[in-house]
Amino acid sequence: MDGVVEVEKWKKEIRRGVIEMCILSLLSTKEMYGYEISKMLTKLSDGILSVEEGTLYPLLRRLEEKGYIKGEWRFKEGKARKYYNILPLGLEVLNQMKAFWLKLVNAIDTILF
């Protein structure tokens, strides 16, 4: 297998692993609907963490099932949108993820640089 393909697979796995944490972080600042979450992830990460609908909405459902977030349908401007809020368990999990992430990045920086 060629190195470029391997690196692309690795980058995809890394992104997949942090998107859940980033979604929880975004929702810790304000409630958002799915498309808004997707746009913010893309904008704030300069496109590194762009997420397609086929990935985002199943992930949001899983976060709801875990009790990390709660979605509520609302009609605004004639459109039905599901707005998501982070729940106390989601905040707790986010804080643990962030603490681990900082340790991980620190360790990797030490090894690489």
C-alpha positions, 0 to 999 in steps of 0.5 A, a space after each residue: 500500500 502506498 504511503 499517501 493512502 496510509 497517511 490519508 487513512 490515519 488523518 481520517 481516523 484522527 479526525 473521527 476521534 476528536 469530532 465528538 469532543 469538538 461537538 460537545 465543546 461547541 455545544 458547551 458555548 450555546 445551543 446549535 442545530 446540526 447544520 450550524 454545528 457542521 459549519 462551525 466545525 469547518 470554519 473553526 478548524 479551517 476545514 480540517 474537521 468538516 463533517 458530512 450529514 451522513 456522519 454528523 446526524 448519526 453521531 448526534 443521535 449517539 450523543 443523545 442516546 449516551 445522555 450527553 446532549 438533548 435535541 429539541 425540534 423547533 420551527 424557525 423561519 418556517 423551517 423545522 430544526 433540531 436544536 441541541 444542548 449539552 447536558 450535565 453528563 456531556 459537560 462532565 465527559 467533555 471536561 474529562 476529554 479535554 484534560 486527556 487531550 491536553 496531556 496527549 498533545 503535551 506527550 506527543 509534542 515532547 516525543 515529536 519535537 
